[in-house]
């Protein structure tokens, strides 16, 4: 058990080094007018946190990439370690990654999580599991009855591009992402789970309406292909549409709306270049390959993603997308009007560090995790009234 103190942090547009307890203010302009935001650290001392999920009754679960799962008291900032987490491969980008609660979590205690699973011989693959989070509001929270629902095929020794966001879809199925594992061509192999968005039922079976459910043309779990490393995914709660955001190389970070059976192009097309400066594929377009809805060049290294809906504090941001950025160390707000992205705004630019996860909490606030050796969980609210 660890205890952290609370402190409020506001930031201004002039770049200041991060320090808990620093007092300043950042004012941002959105389509509704001027909006000042305050980021309050709720818990700190979390080593490379990767995901936050809300449990109810003032608690949340936070994963550490190294393999530790914490229950966080959102009032006191107290961290209590969860027992029973399976072994993970903590190698570069791999480890204990995403975690979400089931829609019936309040009665079932069911959670779904992704992790880099050791497969023997130094090989690792992205796996999806379900478990019961028992006694989460007590002194001895535990993961029980863990079941592996899905294992990525062709595991290897790479420590790169695990992808690994999970989204519970309205029909009760799970969508999740896996990166190309650092080997570009895998994203164009329809029988390879790498470089894809995938969909399974909550019991791990393949839904009959998956585009390749019979396995004749592609792996049956695959929903869409041609993705480089999607580390962000979110559901628009109003429309039921799934969105993803993925890393490009040098440039070409993409937002996509993955559709059943479609190919999103990596590495045949891209709006970026390789880190060496070499061109990628055939250019930015090719027949049969989908265009991104939005892209960044240069790269921001996008990670977590949220779509604001029915938030009283952020009523003026309804439908807007929020994307955390690692390399750019910023929170990006994409203003959407009539479902179209019309402008981009960067918040807390260089102030909080590498932003790994972004969620809208049950309180309507924005919650952020910073990917640092001494990472923090922040709650972001309007400083005065609403945005």
C-alpha positions in Angstrom: 0.0 0.0 0.0 1.3 3.5 -0.9 -0.1 6.9 0.1 0.4 10.0 -1.9 -0.5 13.6 -1.0 -2.9 15.7 -3.0 -1.9 18.9 -4.7 -3.5 21.1 -7.3 -1.7 22.0 -10.5 -2.8 24.7 -12.9 -0.7 25.6 -15.9 -0.1 28.6 -18.1 0.7 28.9 -21.8 4.3 29.9 -20.9 6.3 26.7 -20.7 7.0 25.9 -17.1 8.8 22.8 -15.7 6.4 20.3 -14.1 6.3 20.5 -10.4 3.6 19.2 -8.1 2.0 22.1 -6.3 3.0 24.7 -8.9 0.4 27.4 -9.2 -0.3 29.0 -12.6 -3.1 28.9 -15.1 -3.6 28.1 -18.8 -6.4 29.8 -20.7 -7.6 28.1 -23.9 -10.1 29.3 -26.5 -12.6 26.9 -27.9 -15.7 27.3 -30.0 -17.7 28.2 -26.9 -15.3 30.9 -25.8 -12.5 31.2 -23.3 -12.0 28.2 -21.0 -9.5 27.9 -18.2 -8.5 24.4 -17.1 -7.1 23.0 -13.9 -5.2 19.7 -13.7 -5.2 18.3 -10.2 -2.8 15.3 -9.4 -4.9 12.7 -7.6 -2.2 10.0 -7.2 1.5 9.9 -8.1 4.5 7.6 -7.8 3.0 5.2 -10.4 5.7 3.6 -12.5 4.9 4.0 -16.2 1.1 3.8 -15.8 -0.8 2.6 -18.9 -4.5 2.6 -18.3 -7.1 3.9 -15.8 -10.6 2.4 -15.4 -13.3 3.6 -13.0 -14.7 1.1 -10.5 -17.4 3.2 -8.8 -17.7 4.4 -5.3 -14.7 6.8 -5.6 -12.2 4.2 -6.8 -10.3 3.5 -10.0 -7.9 0.8 -11.3 -4.6 1.8 -12.8 -2.2 -0.5 -14.6 1.6 -0.2 -14.5 3.4 -1.4 -17.6 5.8 -3.4 -15.4 3.0 -5.7 -14.3 1.4 -4.1 -11.2 -2.3 -3.3 -10.9 -3.4 -0.7 -8.4 -6.7 0.3 -6.9 -6.7 4.0 -6.4 -8.8 5.8 -3.8 -9.8 8.9 -5.8 -10.4 11.0 -2.6 -7.1 10.3 -0.8 -4.8 9.2 -3.6 -4.1 6.0 -1.7 -2.8 3.1 -3.9 -3.5 -0.5 -3.0 -1.8 -3.3 -5.0 -4.0 -5.9 -6.5 -2.9 -9.6 -6.1 -3.3 -12.3 -8.7 -2.0 -10.4 -11.8 -0.6 -12.9 -14.3 3.0 -12.8 -15.4 3.8 -10.2 -18.1 6.8 -9.6 -20.3 8.0 -6.1 -19.3 10.1 -5.4 -22.4 10.2 -1.9 -24.0 6.6 -1.2 -25.0 5.3 -4.5 -23.7 3.9 -5.3 -20.2 0.6 -4.9 -18.4 -1.4 -2.6 -20.7 -5.1 -1.7 -21.1 -7.9 -2.5 -18.6 -11.6 -1.8 -18.9 -14.6 -2.8 -16.7 -17.5 -4.9 -18.1 -20.8 -3.0 -18.5 -22.1 -5.1 -15.6 -19.1 -4.5 -13.4 -21.2 -3.2 -10.5 -22.7 -6.7 -10.1 -20.2 -9.0 -11.7 -16.8 -7.4 -10.9 -15.7 -8.4 -14.4 -12.7 -6.7 -16.0 -11.0 -7.2 -19.3 -7.3 -6.5 -19.7 -4.5 -6.8 -22.3 -0.9 -7.7 -21.6 2.3 -8.9 -23.3 2.2 -12.5 -22.4 5.4 -14.6 -22.2 5.1 -17.5 -24.6 8.4 -19.3 -24.0 11.7 -19.1 -25.8 11.9 -15.4 -25.3 8.7 -14.8 -27.4 5.9 -12.5 -26.5 2.4 -11.8 -27.8 -0.5 -9.6 -27.0 -3.2 -11.4 -25.1 -6.7 -10.4 -23.9 -8.0 -11.8 -20.6 -11.0 -11.5 -18.4 -11.1 -11.8 -14.6 -13.1 -10.9 -11.5 -11.7 -8.0 -9.5 -12.7 -9.0 -6.0 -12.6 -6.9 -2.8 -11.6 -3.9 -4.9 -13.0 -1.5 -2.3 -11.3 -3.3 0.6 -7.8 -3.9 1.9 -7.0 -6.9 -0.2 -8.1 -6.5 -3.8 -7.5 -9.6 -6.0 -7.9 -10.7 -9.5 -9.7 -14.1 -9.5 -10.8 -16.6 -12.1 -8.6 -15.2 -14.8 -9.3 -16.6 -18.3 -7.2 -15.9 -21.4 -9.7 -15.1 -24.1 -7.4 -14.4 -27.0 -3.7 -14.9 -27.8 -2.0 -13.2 -30.7 -0.6 -15.7 -33.2 3.0 -15.8 -34.3 4.6 -14.3 -31.1 8.1 -13.1 -31.4 10.9 -11.5 -29.3 10.2 -8.0 -30.4 9.5 -5.4 -27.6 7.6 -3.1 -30.0 4.1 -2.2 -31.2 1.8 -4.2 -29.0 -1.1 -1.8 -29.7 -3.5 -2.9 -27.0 -6.5 -0.7 -26.4 -9.8 -2.5 -25.6 -13.3 -1.2 -26.2 -16.5 -2.7 -25.1 -18.9 -2.4 -28.0 -22.7 -1.8 -27.7 -23.5 -5.4 -28.8 -21.5 -6.9 -25.9 -18.4 -7.8 -28.0 -14.9 -6.5 -27.5 -12.8 -4.6 -30.1 -9.1 -4.4 -29.5 -5.9 -3.3 -31.3 -2.6 -5.0 -31.9 0.4 -3.2 -33.6 2.6 -4.7 -36.3 5.1 -5.8 -33.6 7.8 -3.8 -35.4 7.7 -5.8 -38.6 5.8 -3.6 -41.2 4.7 -6.4 -43.5 2.7 -8.2 -40.8 0.0 -5.6 -41.1 -0.7 -6.7 -44.7 -0.9 -10.4 -43.9 -4.6 -11.2 -43.4 -3.9 -14.3 -41.4 -1.6 -12.5 -39.0 -3.2 -10.8 -35.9 -0.4 -8.2 -35.9 -1.3 -4.8 -37.3 -5.0 -5.2 -37.0 -8.2 -4.2 -35.1 -9.8 -7.4 -33.9 -13.2 -8.3 -32.4 -14.2 -11.2 -30.2 -17.2 -12.0 -28.0 -16.9 -11.5 -24.2 -16.3 -15.2 -23.8 -13.5 -15.2 -26.4 -15.4 -16.8 -29.2 -15.6 -15.3 -32.7 -18.8 -13.4 -33.5 -20.6 -14.9 -36.5 -20.8 -11.4 -38.2 -17.1 -10.8 -38.2 -16.0 -10.1 -41.7 -13.8 -13.1 -41.9 -15.6 -15.3 -39.4 -15.1 -18.5 -41.4 -11.3 -18.0 -41.5 -11.1 -18.6 -45.3 -9.8 -15.2 -46.3 -8.3 -13.9 -43.0 -7.9 -14.8 -39.4 -11.5 -15.0 -38.0 -10.9 -12.5 -35.2 -9.8 -9.7 -37.6 -12.0 -6.7 -38.0 -9.7 -4.5 -40.1 -6.1 -4.6 -41.3 -3.2 -2.3 -42.3 -2.7 -0.6 -38.9 0.8 0.3 -37.7 0.5 0.7 -33.9 -2.9 1.8 -32.6 -2.5 2.6 -29.0 -5.7 4.6 -28.6 -9.3 3.5 -29.2 -12.6 4.9 -28.1 -16.3 4.4 -28.6 -18.6 7.4 -29.4 -21.3 6.7 -26.9 -23.9 8.6 -28.9 -23.3 7.0 -32.3 -21.9 3.7 -31.3 -19.0 4.2 -33.7 -15.5 2.9 -32.9 -12.5 5.2 -33.5 -8.8 4.4 -33.3 -5.6 6.5 -33.3 -2.3 5.0 -34.2 1.4 5.9 -34.4 3.0 6.6 -37.8 6.7 6.5 -38.2 8.1 10.0 -38.9 4.8 11.6 -39.6 1.6 9.9 -40.5 0.0 9.4 -37.1 -3.6 8.6 -38.0 -7.2 8.7 -36.7 -9.4 6.0 -38.3 -12.9 4.7 -38.1 -12.2 1.0 -38.6 -14.9 -0.6 -40.8 -15.4 -4.4 -41.1 -13.1 -6.0 -43.6 -11.3 -2.9 -44.8 -7.6 -2.3 -45.1 -6.1 0.9 -43.7 -2.9 0.8 -45.8 0.2 0.4 -43.5 2.9 0.0 -44.8 1.7 0.3 -48.4 0.5 3.9 -47.9 1.4 6.5 -45.3 1.6 10.2 -44.7 5.0 9.8 -43.1 8.4 8.5 -43.9 10.6 5.9 -42.1 12.8 7.1 -39.3 15.8 6.8 -41.7 14.1 9.3 -44.0 13.2 6.6 -46.6 9.8 6.9 -48.3 7.1 4.4 -47.2 5.4 2.2 -49.7 3.8 3.7 -52.8 2.9 7.1 -51.4 -0.3 8.4 -49.7 -3.0 6.7 -51.7 -3.6 3.3 -53.5 -6.7 1.5 -54.8 -8.5 -0.5 -52.2 -6.8 1.1 -49.2 -8.6 3.5 -46.8 -7.6 7.1 -46.1 -7.4 8.3 -42.5 -10.0 10.6 -41.1 -7.2 12.8 -39.8 -3.4 12.6 -39.6 -0.5 14.4 -38.1 2.8 15.3 -39.7 5.1 15.7 -37.9 4.2 13.0 -35.4 2.8 13.7 -32.0 3.1 10.0 -30.9 -0.6 9.6 -30.0 -1.7 7.2 -27.2 -5.0 7.2 -25.2 -8.2 8.6 -26.7 -11.6 9.7 -25.4 -14.7 11.1 -27.0 -16.6 13.6 -24.8 -20.3 12.9 -24.4 -22.9 14.1 -21.9 -20.3 15.9 -19.7 -21.8 18.7 -17.7 -18.4 20.4 -17.0 -17.5 20.2 -20.7 -20.9 20.7 -22.3 -19.3 22.8 -25.0 -17.0 20.0 -26.0 -19.7 17.4 -26.7 -18.6 15.0 -29.4 -15.0 16.4 -29.4 -12.1 13.9 -29.5 -9.3 14.1 -26.9 -6.0 12.4 -27.8 -3.0 12.1 -25.5 0.5 12.6 -27.0 3.7 11.0 -25.8 6.4 12.7 -27.9 4.6 16.0 -28.1 3.7 15.9 -24.4 0.3 17.5 -24.9 -3.4 16.8 -24.8 -5.0 17.4 -28.2 -8.6 18.4 -28.5 -10.2 17.9 -31.9 -13.3 20.0 -32.3 -16.0 18.1 -34.2 -18.9 19.8 -35.8 -21.7 17.7 -37.4 -19.3 14.7 -36.9 -16.5 16.4 -38.8 -13.1 17.4 -37.4 -12.9 21.2 -38.0 -10.0 22.3 -35.8 -7.2 21.2 -33.4 -6.2 22.6 -30.1 -3.3 21.6 -27.9 -3.7 21.8 -24.1 -1.1 21.6 -21.3 1.6 21.7 -24.0 4.8 20.4 -22.4 3.5 20.8 -18.9 2.6 17.4 -17.6 4.9 15.1 -19.5 4.1 12.2 -21.7 0.3 11.6 -21.7 -0.4 7.9 -21.9 -4.2 7.6 -21.2 -7.2 9.8 -21.6 -10.6 9.0 -20.2 -13.9 10.8 -19.4 -14.7 9.9 -15.9 -18.2 9.2 -14.5 -18.1 12.7 -13.0 -17.7 14.2 -16.5 -14.1 15.3 -15.8 -11.2 14.5 -18.0 -8.7 12.0 -16.5 -5.1 11.7 -17.6 -2.2 9.3 -16.9 1.4 10.4 -17.5 3.9 7.8 -18.7 6.9 8.6 -16.5 9.0 6.6 -14.0 7.1 8.6 -11.4 3.8 8.9 -13.3 0.6 10.5 -12.1 -3.1 10.4 -12.4 -4.7 13.8 -13.0 -8.3 15.1 -13.0 -8.9 18.0 -15.4 -11.8 20.4 -14.8 -12.8 23.9 -15.9 -11.3 26.4 -13.5 -14.4 28.5 -13.6 -17.8 27.0 -14.4 -17.9 25.0 -17.6 -16.3 24.8 -21.0 
